[in-house]
């Protein structure tokens, strides 16, 4: 896995118009044949094949070696970083730097450490490592460094109120989950729960109404569906109130109004003013109950943050990825995107996926992305995608251009997720899909075994 030098790509909110074909998904229990799991022969190939848990299992072997290699320490540290095992990742990545690797290798390790500190809300340390990576030749966008500098010393995501709160949820027309939140203590807005967005985003219209003060001198660029640049500014919300939970000092991006508009049901315009992105959602265990139209947010404490041995949730490029199978083969990782109506395949990965269809067919649906872009493209028919204990068999799956997510097999969207109660737990690093009236039972840690 090669880490790139900045958070610049934005791929939230994907809507499909003009075709009902892609709601045709059948659900069944997932059966995995261990012989169809493609495993690497060394640590780096395991990471490349998204077999992060198996890579982590080699930690005792690496630690026992009298002479540890930079390559193994870096690969192990990156696997632990992606798996959210930050203390272990920090230790192994720092040990790799202590080996005084070549300049380019050192820069990539430093960028990994910058991402680690970003994900643990240590922005000053993240900036230090980003500047070190830049000094050793890796391109880290200046606006990203300015963003880290502006938030250094700010106690972001300071939470108060109840430990958990249940809120009514809407998810139809368009089919993305939305809840009511209160901003800065007085403004109530409809917010999309969008795990596929790197950061929370507000429209310029909403930012003006709230008289938000932008972070001085911090202007960046996100990229839309077709790679078109979208100018953004950044600001800090005083508070976001979710049910009975108050979260103070919430960083957001501000996007032009015309970049947050869609057409649904043929002609009706859907204007989006606010979405809760992955930077906010990682502070919670989020339970989306589509059958009951409610979502429960539970604040995570340091004691809650212990990844399960059988985790299937990972973080890459600042977004959540879920590990799964395709047509019975694994492992593949998919962007977990509650802000996407539809499940997609990555057209840049088609040759690496276990599918029999030689060439994609053309679909008639209109794909719309945040930023105002629209496109039509190809589709692959009769695809089974497995997540957790369940498989979804899709009559057709459209494709998208991968952008920064070059190793993702695709995007898991609402046409699959809405069949379940979806528990996204950044503490245990698990996505659990609960079907029907069955309850989620979390065994004690010593009863969990790694998925092999």
C-alpha positions in Angstrom: 0.0 0.0 0.0 1.5 3.3 -1.0 0.4 6.3 0.9 -0.1 9.6 -1.0 0.8 13.0 0.3 -2.4 14.7 1.1 -6.0 14.7 1.8 -7.3 16.3 -1.4 -9.9 14.0 -2.9 -13.6 14.3 -2.0 -16.0 11.6 -3.1 -19.1 12.0 -0.9 -22.8 11.9 -2.0 -23.3 9.8 -5.1 -26.9 9.8 -6.5 -28.3 7.8 -9.3 -31.2 9.2 -11.5 -33.3 7.8 -14.3 -33.1 4.0 -13.6 -34.5 1.7 -11.0 -32.4 -1.3 -12.1 -29.8 -0.9 -9.4 -32.2 -1.4 -6.5 -32.5 -5.1 -7.6 -30.4 -6.7 -4.8 -31.0 -10.1 -3.2 -29.6 -10.9 0.3 -28.4 -14.3 1.5 -26.0 -15.7 4.1 -22.4 -15.4 3.0 -20.3 -18.5 2.5 -16.6 -18.2 2.2 -14.3 -20.9 0.9 -10.9 -20.4 2.5 -9.2 -21.7 -0.7 -10.5 -18.6 -2.5 -8.7 -16.2 -0.2 -5.7 -14.7 -2.0 -2.9 -14.2 0.5 0.4 -12.6 0.2 3.7 -14.4 0.9 5.4 -11.5 2.8 4.3 -8.6 4.9 4.2 -6.0 2.1 2.3 -8.2 -0.2 -0.2 -9.0 2.6 -0.8 -5.2 2.9 -1.1 -4.9 -0.8 -3.7 -7.6 -0.9 -5.6 -5.9 2.0 -4.9 -8.9 4.3 -4.1 -6.5 7.2 -5.0 -8.8 10.0 -2.7 -11.6 8.8 0.1 -9.0 8.4 -0.5 -7.9 12.0 -0.3 -11.6 13.2 3.4 -11.5 12.2 4.2 -8.8 14.8 5.7 -11.4 17.3 7.9 -12.8 14.5 9.2 -9.4 13.5 9.8 -8.4 17.2 11.8 -11.6 17.8 14.3 -10.9 15.1 17.6 -9.5 16.2 17.9 -7.4 13.1 14.6 -5.9 12.0 14.3 -4.6 8.4 12.9 -1.2 7.5 10.7 -2.9 4.9 9.0 -5.2 7.5 8.7 -2.5 10.1 7.1 -0.1 7.6 4.7 -2.7 6.3 3.7 -3.8 9.8 3.3 -0.2 10.9 1.1 0.6 7.9 -1.1 -2.4 8.5 -1.6 -1.4 12.1 -2.3 2.2 11.0 -5.0 1.1 8.6 -6.4 -1.2 11.2 -6.7 1.7 13.8 -4.1 0.2 16.1 -2.3 3.5 16.6 0.0 2.9 19.5 1.5 -0.2 17.9 1.7 1.6 14.5 3.5 4.6 16.0 6.0 2.3 17.7 6.8 0.3 14.6 6.9 3.3 12.2 9.2 5.2 14.6 11.4 2.1 14.8 11.6 2.1 11.0 12.8 5.7 11.0 15.4 4.9 13.6 16.9 2.6 11.0 17.7 5.7 8.9 16.1 4.6 5.7 16.7 6.2 2.3 15.2 9.6 1.8 12.1 8.5 -0.2 11.3 5.7 2.1 11.7 8.0 5.1 9.3 10.5 3.6 6.6 7.9 3.1 7.0 6.7 6.7 6.7 10.2 7.9 3.6 10.7 5.9 2.1 7.6 7.5 2.9 9.0 11.0 1.3 12.3 9.9 -1.9 10.4 9.0 -1.8 8.5 12.3 -1.6 11.7 14.4 -4.4 13.3 12.3 -6.6 10.3 13.0 -6.0 10.6 16.7 -6.7 14.4 16.6 -3.1 15.4 17.3 -2.9 18.1 14.7 0.4 19.7 15.9 2.2 16.4 15.7 0.5 15.6 12.4 1.9 18.9 11.0 5.4 18.2 12.3 5.4 14.8 10.4 3.9 16.4 7.3 6.6 19.0 7.2 9.2 16.3 7.7 7.8 14.3 4.8 7.8 17.5 2.6 11.5 18.2 3.5 12.3 14.6 2.4 10.7 15.1 -1.0 7.0 14.0 -0.6 4.4 16.4 -1.9 2.0 17.4 0.9 -0.3 20.2 -0.2 0.4 23.5 1.4 -3.2 24.0 2.2 -3.3 20.8 4.1 -0.4 21.9 6.2 -2.1 25.3 6.8 -5.2 23.4 7.9 -3.2 21.4 10.4 -1.4 24.5 11.7 -4.7 26.4 12.1 -6.2 23.6 14.3 -3.0 22.9 16.3 -3.8 23.5 19.9 -7.6 23.4 19.4 -9.4 20.7 21.5 -11.6 19.5 18.7 -14.6 17.2 19.1 -15.0 18.0 22.8 -18.1 16.2 23.8 -20.7 16.6 26.5 -24.2 15.6 27.3 -25.5 12.0 27.2 -23.2 9.1 26.3 -25.6 7.9 23.6 -28.6 9.3 21.9 -31.3 8.0 19.5 -32.6 10.2 16.7 -35.2 9.9 14.0 -33.7 9.2 10.5 -35.0 9.7 7.0 -33.4 7.9 4.0 -35.7 8.2 1.0 -35.9 10.5 -2.0 -32.9 10.5 -2.3 -31.9 7.2 -0.6 -29.2 8.6 1.8 -29.7 8.8 5.6 -30.5 12.2 7.0 -31.0 13.5 10.6 -31.8 16.8 12.2 -28.8 18.4 14.0 -28.4 21.7 15.7 -25.4 23.9 14.8 -23.8 26.5 17.1 -26.7 26.0 19.6 -29.5 27.5 17.6 -29.7 26.5 13.9 -31.4 23.2 13.1 -30.6 21.7 9.7 -31.0 18.4 7.9 -27.6 16.6 7.8 -26.6 13.7 5.6 -24.7 10.9 7.4 -21.9 10.5 4.9 -19.1 8.1 5.8 -17.6 8.5 2.3 -16.8 12.2 2.9 -13.3 12.9 4.3 -14.6 15.9 6.3 -17.9 17.4 7.3 -19.1 19.9 4.7 -21.5 23.0 4.8 -22.8 25.0 1.9 -21.7 28.6 1.5 -25.3 29.6 2.1 -25.4 27.9 5.5 -22.0 29.3 6.5 -23.2 32.8 5.7 -26.3 32.3 7.7 -24.3 31.1 10.7 -21.7 33.9 10.2 -19.0 31.3 10.4 -15.4 32.5 10.7 -13.2 30.6 8.3 -9.8 29.4 9.3 -7.5 32.3 8.2 -5.6 31.7 5.0 -6.7 28.1 4.6 -8.2 27.5 1.2 -8.1 24.0 -0.4 -9.3 21.9 -3.3 -11.5 18.9 -3.3 -12.2 16.9 -6.4 -15.5 15.7 -7.8 -16.8 12.8 -9.7 -15.1 13.6 -12.9 -11.9 14.9 -11.3 -13.1 18.6 -11.5 -11.6 20.8 -8.8 -13.9 22.2 -6.2 -12.6 25.2 -4.2 -13.3 25.0 -0.5 -12.6 27.0 2.6 -12.5 25.7 6.2 -14.1 26.8 9.4 -14.7 25.6 12.9 -18.2 25.1 14.2 -18.7 26.1 17.8 -20.9 23.0 18.3 -22.9 20.3 16.6 -25.7 18.9 18.7 -26.8 15.3 17.8 -29.8 14.4 19.8 -28.6 14.9 23.4 -24.9 14.9 22.6 -23.1 18.2 22.1 -19.8 18.1 20.2 -17.8 21.4 20.3 -15.1 22.6 18.0 -16.0 20.7 14.8 -13.9 21.3 11.7 -15.8 21.6 8.5 -15.2 22.5 4.8 -17.4 25.2 3.1 -18.4 24.4 -0.4 -20.1 26.7 -3.1 -23.9 26.3 -3.1 -24.0 25.2 -6.8 -21.7 22.3 -6.0 -24.2 20.8 -3.5 -27.3 20.5 -5.7 -28.7 17.4 -7.3 -31.7 16.5 -9.4 -33.8 13.6 -8.1 -36.9 11.9 -9.4 -36.3 13.4 -12.9 -36.8 17.1 -12.1 -37.0 17.8 -8.4 -34.0 19.6 -7.1 -32.3 18.4 -3.9 -30.2 21.0 -2.1 -27.7 19.8 0.4 -26.6 22.2 3.1 -24.7 20.0 5.6 -23.2 16.6 5.9 -21.5 14.8 8.7 -18.3 13.3 7.3 -15.8 10.6 8.5 -13.8 13.1 10.6 -16.8 13.6 12.8 -18.3 10.1 12.6 -15.1 8.4 13.8 -15.8 9.8 17.2 -18.9 7.5 17.5 -20.4 4.1 17.3 -23.2 4.7 14.9 -26.2 2.3 14.7 -28.4 2.9 11.6 -31.7 1.1 12.0 -33.3 1.4 8.5 -36.3 -0.7 9.4 -37.2 1.6 12.4 -35.9 4.8 10.8 -33.7 5.7 13.7 -30.0 6.1 14.3 -28.2 5.8 17.6 -25.0 7.7 18.3 -22.7 6.5 21.1 -19.7 8.6 22.1 -16.5 6.6 22.1 -14.1 6.9 25.1 -10.4 5.8 25.1 -11.6 2.6 26.8 -13.8 1.8 23.9 -11.1 1.9 21.3 -9.8 -1.7 21.1 -10.1 -3.2 17.6 -11.6 -6.6 17.7 -9.4 -9.5 16.5 -12.0 -10.1 13.7 -12.3 -6.5 12.7 -13.5 -5.7 9.2 -13.4 -1.9 9.3 -10.2 -0.1 8.2 -9.3 3.5 7.5 -7.4 4.5 4.4 -6.9 8.0 3.0 -9.0 9.2 6.0 -12.1 7.2 5.0 -13.6 4.0 6.3 -13.1 0.9 4.3 -14.9 -2.4 4.9 -13.3 -5.7 4.0 -15.4 -8.2 2.1 -15.6 -10.7 -0.7 -16.6 -10.6 -4.4 -18.1 -13.7 -6.0 -16.8 -15.8 -3.1 -13.2 -14.6 -3.4 -11.3 -12.3 -1.0 -10.0 -10.2 0.4 -11.2 -6.9 -1.2 -11.8 -3.6 0.5 -14.7 -1.3 -0.4 -15.2 2.4 0.5 -18.1 2.3 3.1 -20.2 5.2 1.8 -23.6 5.9 3.5 -23.7 9.0 1.3 -24.0 6.9 -1.9 -27.4 5.7 -3.0 -25.8 2.9 -5.0 -23.0 0.3 -4.7 -20.3 0.7 -7.4 -17.2 -1.1 -8.7 -13.9 0.6 -9.4 -13.4 0.6 -13.1 -9.6 0.8 -12.6 -9.7 -2.5 -10.7 -11.9 -4.5 -13.1 -9.0 -6.6 -14.4 -8.1 -7.5 -10.8 -11.6 -8.6 -9.7 -13.0 -12.2 -9.9 -15.6 -11.5 -12.6 -16.4 -13.4 -15.7 -17.8 -10.6 -17.8 -15.1 -9.6 -20.3 -16.3 -6.1 -21.1 -18.6 -3.8 -19.2 -22.0 -3.0 -20.7 -23.4 0.6 -20.9 -26.1 1.6 -18.4 -28.7 4.4 -19.0 -28.7 5.8 -15.4 -27.3 9.3 -14.6 -24.7 9.3 -11.9 -24.4 12.6 -10.0 -21.6 13.5 -7.6 -21.0 16.3 -5.1 -19.6 19.2 -7.1 -22.3 19.2 -9.8 -20.8 16.6 -12.1 -22.9 14.1 -14.0 -21.9 11.0 -16.0 -23.1 7.8 -17.6 -20.9 4.8 -17.8 -20.5 1.0 -17.7 -21.9 -1.7 -15.6 -21.1 -5.3 -14.6 -23.9 -7.8 -14.3 -24.6 -10.5 -11.8 -22.1 -9.7 -9.0 -22.1 -11.0 -5.4 -20.5 -8.8 -2.8 -20.1 -10.1 0.7 -19.8 -8.0 3.9 -19.8 -9.4 7.5 -22.0 -12.5 7.4 -24.1 -11.5 4.4 -23.9 -11.5 0.6 -25.7 -9.2 -1.7 -26.3 -10.5 -5.3 -26.7 -7.5 -7.6 -28.4 -7.7 -11.0 -26.1 -5.0 -12.2 -23.4 -2.8 -10.6 -22.3 0.5 -12.2 -18.7 1.7 -12.2 -16.9 4.8 -11.2 -13.4 6.3 -11.7 -11.3 5.6 -8.7 -9.4 8.9 -8.1 -7.3 8.5 -5.0 -9.0 5.2 -4.0 -6.9 3.2 -6.4 -6.9 0.0 -4.4 -10.6 -0.1 -3.5 -12.6 -2.7 -5.3 -15.6 -0.4 -5.1 -18.1 1.5 -3.0 -20.7 -0.1 -0.7 -23.8 2.1 -0.9 -27.3 2.3 0.4 -28.9 -0.2 -2.0 -27.0 -2.8 -0.1 -26.9 -1.3 3.4 -30.6 -0.5 3.7 -31.4 -4.2 4.0 -29.8 -4.3 7.5 -29.4 -2.6 10.8 -25.8 -1.2 10.2 -23.6 -0.8 13.2 -20.4 1.1 12.4 -18.1 0.9 15.4 -14.9 2.9 15.3 -14.0 1.5 18.7 -14.0 -2.2 17.8 -13.3 -1.3 14.1 -16.2 -3.4 13.1 -19.1 -3.1 10.6 -21.9 -5.4 11.8 -24.9 -6.1 9.6 -27.9 -7.3 11.6 -30.7 -8.9 9.6 -34.4 -9.0 10.6 -35.2 -9.2 14.3 -31.9 -10.8 15.3 -29.9 -9.0 18.0 -26.2 -8.0 17.8 -24.3 -10.1 20.3 -20.7 -8.9 21.0 -18.7 -11.7 22.6 -16.1 -10.8 25.2 -12.6 -10.1 23.7 -11.1 -13.4 24.7 -13.9 -15.2 22.7 -13.2 -13.4 19.5 -11.0 -15.1 16.9 -9.5 -13.5 13.8 -11.2 -14.1 10.5 -8.8 -16.2 8.4 
